[in-house]
Amino acid sequence: MKKRIKVLVAILVTLTVSSFALAQGNQQGQGEPQQINADNKGIELASQSLKRVISRNNNPGVGEQIRAMVESHEEIQIRTKTALNQMSQRSSMVKFFIGPDYKNAGQVRSDVIGLRNDIKKLEQIKKGYSPDDTGDIQGAIEELQVEANELENQLTKELSGFSLFGWLSKLLAN
């Protein structure tokens, strides 16, 4: 009998705290999904710079490698925008109980790592080019670095906050 009362009290306290947290979030405007600023302009600018390098380049091997990177960047742009929008659409109540969307967070992390790897490849490719091409490649590198940093900041923002059973959700997502 005492165990049942303790369990009922624990459930009542949990529901009271969660409803209070939801009410506070709604008062502060946090009850509605936030729109993520995932324009990915850096990826677009980097792709344009790399396409200029491809058009001026006569080396088919390196040109094909850069072309593959551009295609990869365009895919990353779509995937990250979709993943971040899905993460932002999770309601505050769901975030409070089960946490953020760890599956999409993993996708964004993977894409950021892909961008960082491409930055390293571009650093290596840049060494054997003319000053015009080097300038375009360096511009693409800088845009990709800015974009990767912005994606990491957005991801950190989406993953911040408290959740009751987030640890369980994270364990099941991995």
N, C-alpha and C positions, 0 to 999 in steps of 0.2 A: 504494500500500500504506500509506504513512504517513497519507494523508488518511482512509482507512478506519479506521485505528486511532484517529485524532483524533475522528472522528465517533462511533465506538463508545464511546470514553471520555466524550465529551460526553453521550451518551444515558444511559450508566451513572450519571454524576454527577447528571443531572437526575432520574432515577428514584430514586436514593438520597435526594436532598434532598427530593423530594416525599413519599416514604414516611416520612421522618423528620418532616416537617411534619404529615402526617396522624396519625402516632402521637402527636405532641405535642398536637394538637387533640383527639384522643380522650381522652387522659389528663386534659385540662383540661375535658372535658365539652362541647367545641365540635364534636364529630363528629356530633351529632344536631341536627336543625333546631330553631331556637329559635322559640317561639311569640311572635308579634308582638302587642303590646297595642294593637290598633286598634279600640277600642270606639266611637270617634267620638261620644262622649257630647256633646261640644260642638256638633256638628251637630244632634243631636236637640234639645238645649235651645234652640238658635237657631231651629230650625224651629217649636218650640212658641211661642216669643215672637212670631215673625212671624205665625203663625196667629192669635194673639190680636189683633194689630194689624189683620189682614184682617177679623176678625169685627166690630171696632169702627169700621172705616173705611167711609165712604160714597162715596169716590172710586173709581169702577170701573177707571180707567186705572192708577192706582198700585197698587190691590189686585191687579189682574191681573199687574202686574210683580213684586210681592212673591210672589204665588202661583207664578209661574214660577221664581223664585229658590228657593223652598221645594222644589219638585219637583227642581230641579237639585241642591240640597244632598243630597236623599235618594239620587239617582243617584250622586253623588260618594261618599257614605258607603259604598255597596255596592262601587263600583269600587275605591276605595282599600283597603278591607279585603281584597278578593280579591287585588289586586295585591301588597300587603305580605305576605299569607300565602303567595302563590306564591314571592315572593322569599325568604322565610325557610325555605321547604322545600327550597331548593337545597342539596345536600350540600356539606360543606366541601371534598371532593375536587374537585367540579365548580367550586366558587368558586376554588380554588387554581389550577386549570388554565385555565379560560376566564372567570373573573370572575363578578360578580353578574349578575342578570337585568336588563339595561339596558332592555329593552322595557317591563317593568312599572315600572321606575324613571321612565321618560319619562312614563308614564301618571299616576303619582303627582305628578310635577312639574307636569304640565298641570292636574291637579285642584287643586293648591295655588294655582296662578296664577288659576284660575277662582274659588276662594274669595276671594283677595285682590281680584279685580275686583268681586265681589259686595259686599265690605266697602266699597269706594269708592262703589258705587252706593247702598248703604244710608246712607252718610254724607250723600250728596246728598238722599236721600228724607227723612231725619230732620228736615231744616230746617223743613218746613212742617207739622209735626204738633203735637198737644197734648202736654202734659207726660207724661201716662200712656203715650201711644204712643211718645214720644221715649225714655222709660225702657226700654220693651220693645225698641225698635230698638237702643238703645245696649247693652243686655244681649246681644242677638243678635250685634252687632258684636264685643263682647269675647269671646264664646264662639267665634265663627268665627276670631278672631285667635289664640286659644289653640290651637284645633284645627289651624290652618295651621302654627303653630310646632311642635306635636307631630308632625305629619306630616313636616315637614322634618327634625326630629331623628331620627325613625325611618328616614327615607330615607338620611340621612347615615350612620347606624349600619350599615344594610344595604350601603351602597356602600363602606364602609371595608374595608381589608384588601389583601393582596398577591395578585396572580395573574400567572402566567407569560404567558399569552396573552390577558389581559383587553383589551389595546389592540386586538387583532384582533377580538375579540368586540364591543367597543364600536364599532369601525369598521363592522362588518357589520350591527349593530343599527340604525345611523342610516342 
